């Protein structure tokens, strides 16, 4: 069963390729995206990575959480479902 991982505190210059290279060392990747948080606007402040197997995701989270990447300690944990609520404008 696949597992989604939240990757936060990313540096502004991070690319898909950077994250792909980092996570593929720990197993198969099904997807990698930089969602846009409506409360923040545009940007790559976090990413979602979906790994093929749960055990691969657990190994990646253990190895990469708080790792320095481009001068910043990244936060790597299992992604939680998040609902965005828009206030009436």
N, C-alpha and C positions, 0 to 999 in steps of 0.2 A: 504494500500500500504506500502511495506517495505521501510525502510530508512537506508542508510549506514552511519556509523559514523567513523570518523578518530580519533584515540587515539594516541597522540604523547607525546614525552618526557618521555618515559618509562624507568624504571630502568633495568639494564642488567639482573637481576634475575627474572623478571616477567614471569609468566607462563599462559597458556591458562586457567587453573583452577582459578587463581587469577582474571583474567578479567571476566571470566564467572560468578563467584560469585558476583562480583561488579555490572555487568550489569543486571543480572537476577532479581535483586531487583526492577528494573524499567520496566520489561515486558518481552515479549517473544523474544528469540534470534533465528535467522535463521542461522547465521554463525558467525564465529570468526576466523580471520586468521592473521598471521604475515607475510605480503608480504616482499619480498626482493627487496630493491631499488638498481638497478644496479649501480647507481653512488656511493653508499656507500659500497655495498657488502653484506656480510652475517650479520645477527644481528636481534635483535628484538627492534629496535628503535621506531617502531610504529606498530599499529594494526588497522585492519578494523573490525568493528562489524556491523552486519546487524540485525536490530530489526524488528519485525513483523509489528508493526503499527507506523505510523509517530508520533502520540501523545506520544507513549512510548519513542521513540527516543528523542523527544523534552524534555521530562521530565528528561531523563538520561543526556542529554547534559547540561541542566540547573543545575542539582544537582552535576555533576561530574567535570565540567570544573574547572581547577585550584585546584582541590582537591589534597592533599598530598597523594601520594601512594609510599610506600617504600622510603620515604625521598625526593621525587621529585614532583613538581606541574605538574600534567598531563594536556595536552591540549585535549579537547574533543569538536569536532565540526562536522558538516555535511561534509561528504567526498565529494571531488570534483573529477571529472574524470581527470586522469593524464596520459599523453602520455610520454613515454620515447623515446628519440631520441639518437640513437647510432651514434657516428662519425665513418666514415670509418677508419679502422685500417690498 
